């Protein structure tokens, strides 16, 4: 069947059957820029959609797609261009979604790797050489944080701005490709981000646009997301790719799932409770959480959509001394003060909404007035954020507006880790265990 016909059929299915993600009628959007569709122009055996992710200490996972089925899931790698003294093998998978069949999706874990080192690698024994840099072993470390990325001309601009300055890892709180059942758009997205995601680890969690649920046929959803973007959930004791945690340079990062069960009886809730109980702030003085639907939000878009999750999990994060919570979903930027239970709290997390990567739906332009006292900065512009953790006690957060031809810092703040504040002394050392369910 011709690809154009397949795309049309999938689009019709999405329009008829998928749940709509309507926002309030009270807000308006800035017109989005056109979709950027990216093609593969190499041989079918050559890798495409290459991206890397962290897998435990000193290891990285290389993921890629080939149109040819019988390509070996191997990665040759080394510290010099064209000279590979190491070889790792992995596995491959594929999936069907209605009339679409994916290419062969390969995943190979390589290591152990040295910190702060550039490695050169080749996927599947043929095709171009890629390279990535491993994170450092000590502070400082810099994260890029960007949500609701999509694949429009705004996305391309955001990625160029991100790439203009060095960073160690990218954190994405959901809504990657905006494929919304049109599976070829997953392929296009993978090709669009390859120049960036093949060079630095991308750590992601799911958003509503990753669900791709279809009643009866695909009731559980996340089929493409789980096949293409496996994260280190098993290493963190999670039985689902939709929530997990990992450590990197004195920072414990937790990725939560806004679109899988989070009630007090859920596997996710129990996993989070156990994960937080293991955190040792003398080893990882910084504790950061990412999720998709924001718990705090003064934008007119998606009001209250994170409230049930907040009610279920907020106390756990507060009691554990989480430093920052990043969310997406709302297509704008907003930074809150330290908050707990809707009030300013000196030992609560800083909440930041950063769902402004470049999605096809445009920006959420309208905010509630007057601005709540806990909201310190808000703006409906595309952009990205950078969290540079300097040492065990201090970090610098900056938000870079993307509406300008050059990346401009529009908001920034210095942050002290809660584990270093005498007034939040209960957070010192290992987090106390929470009551058993």
C-alpha positions as CSV (number, residue, x, y, z in Angstrom):
1,X,0.0,0.0,0.0
2,X,1.4,3.5,-0.9
3,X,2.7,5.4,2.1
4,X,0.4,8.4,1.4
5,X,-2.7,6.1,1.5
6,X,-1.5,4.6,4.8
7,X,-1.0,8.0,6.3
8,X,-4.5,9.1,5.3
9,X,-6.1,6.0,6.8
10,X,-4.2,6.4,10.1
11,X,-5.2,10.1,10.2
12,X,-8.9,9.2,9.7
13,X,-8.7,6.6,12.5
14,X,-7.2,9.2,14.8
15,X,-9.8,11.8,14.0
16,X,-12.7,9.3,14.5
17,X,-11.6,7.3,17.5
18,X,-8.8,8.8,19.6
19,X,-9.7,11.0,22.6
20,X,-9.2,14.6,22.0
21,X,-6.8,16.7,24.2
22,X,-9.0,19.8,24.3
23,X,-7.9,22.7,26.4
24,X,-10.0,25.4,27.9
25,X,-12.1,27.6,25.5
26,X,-10.7,30.6,27.3
27,X,-7.2,30.4,25.9
28,X,-5.8,31.0,22.4
29,X,-2.7,29.7,20.7
30,X,-0.1,31.4,18.7
31,X,-0.1,29.8,15.2
32,X,2.3,26.9,15.0
33,X,5.0,26.6,12.3
34,X,4.7,23.9,9.6
35,X,5.5,20.2,10.3
36,X,9.0,19.1,9.3
37,X,9.0,15.6,7.8
38,X,12.5,14.1,7.7
39,X,13.4,11.3,5.3
40,X,16.0,8.5,5.3
41,X,18.1,8.8,2.1
42,X,20.6,6.0,2.8
43,X,20.6,2.2,2.1
44,X,18.1,0.1,4.0
45,X,20.8,-1.6,6.0
46,X,22.2,1.7,7.3
47,X,21.2,2.9,10.8
48,X,18.7,5.7,11.2
49,X,16.9,7.3,14.2
50,X,20.0,6.8,16.3
51,X,19.8,7.8,19.9
52,X,21.6,7.0,23.2
53,X,20.4,6.8,26.8
54,X,22.0,6.1,30.2
55,X,21.8,2.6,31.6
56,X,23.3,2.4,35.1
57,X,26.7,3.5,36.0
58,X,29.3,3.6,33.1
59,X,26.9,2.1,30.5
60,X,24.9,3.6,27.6
61,X,22.2,2.1,25.4
62,X,22.4,2.7,21.6
63,X,19.1,2.5,19.8
64,X,18.5,2.7,16.1
65,X,16.3,1.5,13.2
66,X,17.0,-0.3,10.0
67,X,14.6,-0.8,7.1
68,X,16.4,-4.1,6.4
69,X,15.4,-7.0,8.7
70,X,18.6,-9.1,8.9
71,X,21.0,-6.5,10.1
72,X,23.0,-7.6,13.2
73,X,22.3,-5.8,16.5
74,X,25.9,-4.9,17.1
75,X,27.9,-1.8,18.0
76,X,31.6,-1.3,17.4
77,X,33.1,1.5,19.5
78,X,36.3,3.1,20.7
79,X,38.0,6.3,21.7
80,X,39.4,7.2,18.3
81,X,37.6,7.9,15.0
82,X,37.5,4.8,12.8
83,X,39.3,2.6,15.4
84,X,37.0,0.3,17.3
85,X,38.5,-1.9,20.0
86,X,35.3,-2.9,21.6
87,X,32.2,-4.8,20.4
88,X,28.8,-5.2,22.0
89,X,25.7,-7.2,20.9
90,X,22.1,-6.6,21.7
91,X,18.7,-7.4,20.3
92,X,16.0,-6.1,18.0
93,X,12.3,-5.9,17.8
94,X,9.5,-4.6,15.6
95,X,5.8,-3.9,16.0
96,X,2.6,-3.6,14.0
97,X,0.1,-0.8,14.3
98,X,-2.9,-1.4,12.1
99,X,-1.5,-1.4,8.5
100,X,1.9,-0.1,9.6
101,X,4.9,-2.3,10.3
102,X,8.0,-0.7,11.9
103,X,11.5,-1.2,10.7
104,X,13.8,-3.4,12.8
105,X,14.4,-1.5,16.1
106,X,17.8,-2.3,17.6
107,X,19.0,-1.8,21.2
108,X,22.6,-2.5,22.3
109,X,24.1,-1.6,25.7
110,X,27.8,-0.8,25.7
111,X,30.3,-0.3,28.4
112,X,31.8,0.0,30.9
113,X,32.7,3.5,29.7
114,X,35.1,6.2,31.0
115,X,33.5,9.4,32.2
116,X,33.8,12.7,30.3
117,X,35.1,10.8,27.3
118,X,34.2,11.0,23.6
119,X,33.4,7.6,22.1
120,X,33.1,6.8,18.4
121,X,30.7,4.1,17.3
122,X,29.1,2.3,14.3
123,X,25.8,0.6,14.4
124,X,25.1,-2.7,12.7
125,X,28.5,-3.0,11.1
126,X,27.8,-0.5,8.3
127,X,26.9,3.1,7.6
128,X,28.2,6.3,9.1
129,X,30.2,6.8,12.2
130,X,28.6,8.5,15.2
131,X,30.1,9.8,18.4
132,X,28.9,10.7,21.9
133,X,30.3,12.1,25.1
134,X,29.8,10.4,28.4
135,X,28.8,12.5,31.5
136,X,31.5,13.6,33.9
137,X,32.2,11.7,37.2
138,X,32.0,14.8,39.4
139,X,30.1,18.1,39.5
140,X,29.5,20.3,37.6
141,X,26.9,18.7,35.3
142,X,24.5,20.4,32.9
143,X,21.1,19.1,31.9
144,X,18.9,20.4,29.1
145,X,15.2,20.2,30.0
146,X,12.6,20.5,27.2
147,X,9.1,19.1,26.8
148,X,6.4,18.7,24.2
149,X,9.0,18.7,21.4
150,X,7.2,17.6,18.3
151,X,8.7,18.1,14.8
152,X,7.9,21.6,13.5
153,X,10.0,24.5,12.4
154,X,9.9,25.6,16.0
155,X,11.3,22.3,17.0
156,X,14.2,22.6,14.6
157,X,14.9,26.1,16.0
158,X,14.8,24.8,19.6
159,X,17.2,22.0,18.8
160,X,19.6,24.4,17.1
161,X,19.6,26.6,20.2
162,X,20.1,23.6,22.5
163,X,23.0,22.4,20.3
164,X,24.7,25.9,20.4
165,X,26.0,25.2,23.9
166,X,27.5,22.1,25.4
167,X,25.5,20.0,27.9
168,X,25.7,16.5,29.4
169,X,22.2,15.0,29.1
170,X,18.8,15.9,27.9
171,X,15.6,15.4,30.0
172,X,12.3,15.3,28.3
173,X,9.0,15.2,30.4
174,X,6.8,13.7,27.7
175,X,5.3,14.3,24.3
176,X,8.0,13.4,21.9
177,X,7.0,12.9,18.3
178,X,3.3,13.9,18.2
179,X,2.7,11.0,15.9
180,X,-0.7,10.4,17.4
181,X,-1.2,7.0,15.6
182,X,0.5,8.2,12.4
183,X,3.4,5.8,12.8
184,X,5.6,7.2,10.0
185,X,5.8,10.4,12.1
186,X,7.7,8.4,14.7
187,X,10.3,7.6,12.1
188,X,10.4,11.2,11.0
189,X,10.9,12.3,14.6
190,X,13.7,9.9,15.1
191,X,15.5,11.1,12.0
192,X,15.0,14.8,13.1
193,X,16.5,14.4,16.5
194,X,19.3,11.9,15.5
195,X,22.0,14.6,15.1
196,X,21.5,15.6,18.7
197,X,20.2,12.4,20.4
198,X,23.1,10.3,19.0
199,X,25.6,12.6,20.7
200,X,24.2,13.1,24.2
201,X,22.0,10.8,26.2
202,X,18.3,11.6,26.0
203,X,16.2,10.5,29.1
204,X,12.5,10.7,28.5
205,X,9.1,9.9,30.0
206,X,5.8,9.6,28.3
207,X,3.1,12.2,27.7
208,X,-0.5,12.0,26.5
209,X,0.6,12.0,22.9
210,X,2.5,8.8,23.4
211,X,-0.6,6.8,24.5
212,X,-2.0,5.9,21.0
213,X,-4.7,3.9,22.6
214,X,-7.3,2.3,20.4
215,X,-10.3,0.7,22.1
216,X,-10.2,-3.2,22.1
217,X,-7.4,-3.4,19.5
218,X,-4.7,-1.4,21.5
219,X,-6.3,-0.8,24.9
220,X,-3.0,-0.5,26.8
221,X,-1.3,2.0,24.5
222,X,2.3,3.1,24.4
223,X,3.2,0.4,21.8
224,X,5.5,2.6,19.6
225,X,6.9,4.5,22.6
226,X,7.9,1.4,24.5
227,X,9.4,-0.3,21.4
228,X,11.4,2.8,20.3
229,X,12.4,4.5,23.6
230,X,13.2,1.9,26.2
231,X,14.5,3.5,29.4
232,X,16.4,1.8,32.3
233,X,13.3,0.9,34.3
234,X,14.4,-2.6,35.2
235,X,17.7,-1.3,36.6
236,X,15.6,0.9,39.0
237,X,13.3,-1.9,40.1
238,X,10.3,-0.7,38.0
239,X,8.2,-3.2,36.0
240,X,7.1,-0.5,33.5
241,X,8.9,1.6,31.0
242,X,6.5,4.4,31.9
243,X,8.3,5.2,35.2
244,X,11.9,4.7,36.4
245,X,14.8,6.4,38.0
246,X,18.6,6.8,37.5
247,X,21.6,8.4,39.1
248,X,24.1,10.7,37.4
249,X,26.8,12.8,39.0
250,X,25.3,13.3,42.5
251,X,21.7,13.6,41.2
252,X,18.9,11.1,41.5
253,X,16.3,11.7,38.8
254,X,12.9,10.1,38.9
255,X,10.7,9.9,35.8
256,X,7.0,9.4,36.7
257,X,4.1,8.4,34.5
258,X,1.1,10.7,34.3
259,X,-0.8,8.3,32.1
260,X,-0.5,5.1,34.0
261,X,-2.0,4.3,37.4
262,X,-0.6,6.4,40.2
263,X,-3.2,5.7,42.9
264,X,-2.0,4.6,46.4
265,X,-2.7,1.0,45.4
266,X,-0.8,1.1,42.1
267,X,2.5,-0.4,41.2
268,X,3.8,3.0,40.4
269,X,3.0,4.4,43.8
270,X,4.6,1.5,45.6
271,X,7.7,1.7,43.3
272,X,8.0,5.4,44.0
273,X,7.8,4.8,47.8
274,X,10.5,2.2,47.6
275,X,12.7,4.2,45.3
276,X,12.6,7.3,47.5
277,X,13.4,5.2,50.6
278,X,16.7,4.2,48.9
279,X,17.8,7.7,48.2
280,X,21.0,8.7,50.1
281,X,21.5,12.4,50.0
282,X,25.1,12.1,51.0
283,X,25.6,10.3,47.7
284,X,23.0,12.1,45.5
285,X,22.4,15.5,47.3
286,X,20.1,16.5,44.4
287,X,16.7,14.9,43.9
288,X,14.7,15.8,40.7
289,X,11.4,14.6,39.4
290,X,9.9,14.8,35.9
291,X,6.3,14.1,34.9
292,X,4.0,15.3,32.1
293,X,0.8,16.9,33.4
294,X,1.8,19.7,35.8
295,X,0.6,19.7,39.4
296,X,0.8,23.5,39.6
297,X,-0.3,25.6,36.6
298,X,-1.7,29.1,36.3
299,X,-2.2,28.8,32.5
300,X,-5.8,28.5,31.2
301,X,-4.7,25.3,29.4
302,X,-5.1,21.9,31.0
303,X,-6.3,23.3,34.3
304,X,-6.5,20.6,37.0
305,X,-5.3,17.7,34.8
306,X,-2.5,16.9,37.2
307,X,-4.5,17.4,40.4
308,X,-5.4,13.7,41.1
309,X,-1.7,12.7,40.8
310,X,-0.7,15.6,43.0
311,X,-3.1,14.5,45.7
312,X,-1.8,11.0,45.5
313,X,2.0,11.6,45.4
314,X,2.8,15.2,46.5
315,X,3.3,14.4,50.2
316,X,5.8,11.7,49.3
317,X,7.9,14.1,47.2
318,X,7.7,16.8,49.9
319,X,8.7,14.4,52.8
320,X,11.6,13.2,50.7
321,X,13.0,16.6,50.0
322,X,12.6,16.7,46.2
323,X,14.4,19.8,44.9
324,X,12.7,20.4,41.6
325,X,9.7,19.0,39.7
326,X,9.6,19.5,35.9
327,X,6.4,19.1,33.8
328,X,5.3,19.6,30.2
329,X,1.8,19.4,28.7
330,X,1.0,23.1,28.9
331,X,2.6,24.7,25.9
332,X,4.3,27.6,27.7
333,X,6.9,28.3,30.5
334,X,6.2,28.9,34.1
335,X,8.4,28.8,37.2
336,X,6.9,28.5,40.7
337,X,8.6,29.1,44.1
338,X,9.0,26.2,46.5
339,X,5.5,24.9,47.0
340,X,3.6,22.3,49.1
341,X,-0.1,21.8,49.1
342,X,-0.7,25.1,47.1
343,X,1.2,27.3,49.5
344,X,4.8,28.6,49.5
345,X,6.9,26.2,51.5
346,X,10.7,26.7,52.1
347,X,11.4,23.0,52.1
348,X,9.1,22.1,49.1
349,X,10.1,21.5,45.5
350,X,10.5,24.2,42.9
351,X,7.9,23.5,40.2
352,X,8.6,24.3,36.6
353,X,6.4,23.8,33.5
354,X,8.4,23.6,30.3
355,X,6.1,22.2,27.6
356,X,7.3,24.7,25.0
357,X,9.7,22.7,22.8
358,X,8.0,23.3,19.5
359,X,4.9,21.2,19.2
360,X,2.4,21.4,16.3
361,X,-0.5,22.6,18.4
362,X,1.1,26.0,19.1
363,X,1.4,27.9,22.4
364,X,-1.0,28.3,25.3
365,X,-1.2,32.1,25.4
366,X,-3.7,32.9,28.2
367,X,-3.0,32.8,31.9
368,X,-5.3,33.2,34.9
369,X,-5.4,36.6,36.4
370,X,-4.3,37.8,38.8
371,X,-1.2,35.6,38.9
372,X,-1.0,33.4,42.0
373,X,1.6,34.4,44.5
374,X,3.5,31.2,44.1
375,X,4.0,31.8,40.4
376,X,7.2,33.8,39.9
377,X,7.7,33.9,36.1
378,X,5.4,32.8,33.3
379,X,5.6,33.4,29.5
380,X,4.0,31.8,26.5
381,X,7.0,31.3,24.2
382,X,8.9,28.4,22.8
383,X,12.2,27.6,24.4
384,X,14.3,25.2,26.5
385,X,15.8,25.2,30.0
386,X,19.2,24.4,31.4
387,X,20.0,23.2,34.8
388,X,23.7,23.4,35.7
389,X,24.4,21.8,39.0
390,X,27.6,23.4,40.2
391,X,28.2,21.3,43.3
392,X,26.5,19.5,46.2
393,X,24.8,22.7,47.4
394,X,24.2,25.1,44.4
395,X,22.7,24.9,40.9
396,X,21.7,27.5,38.3
397,X,18.5,27.3,36.3
398,X,18.0,29.3,33.1
399,X,15.1,29.4,30.6
400,X,16.1,30.3,27.0
401,X,13.4,31.9,24.9
402,X,13.2,30.5,21.4
403,X,11.3,33.3,19.7
404,X,14.5,35.2,19.0
405,X,16.9,34.4,16.3
406,X,19.5,33.7,19.0
407,X,18.8,32.0,22.2
408,X,18.1,34.5,24.9
409,X,18.0,33.9,28.7
410,X,14.6,35.2,29.8
411,X,14.5,33.8,33.3
412,X,17.1,32.4,35.6
413,X,17.6,31.7,39.3
414,X,20.2,30.2,41.7
415,X,19.0,27.2,43.7
416,X,20.3,25.7,46.9
417,X,19.8,22.0,47.4
418,X,17.3,21.2,50.2
419,X,19.8,18.6,51.6
420,X,22.2,21.5,52.3
421,X,19.7,23.9,54.0
422,X,19.9,23.8,57.9
423,X,16.2,24.7,58.0
424,X,15.4,21.5,56.1
425,X,17.6,19.3,58.2
426,X,15.2,16.3,58.2
427,X,16.4,15.7,54.6
428,X,20.0,15.1,55.6
429,X,21.4,11.7,54.8
430,X,19.1,8.8,53.9
431,X,15.4,9.6,53.4
432,X,13.3,8.0,56.1
433,X,11.2,5.1,55.0
434,X,7.6,5.9,54.4
435,X,4.8,4.1,56.2
436,X,4.0,0.8,54.6
437,X,0.8,0.5,52.6
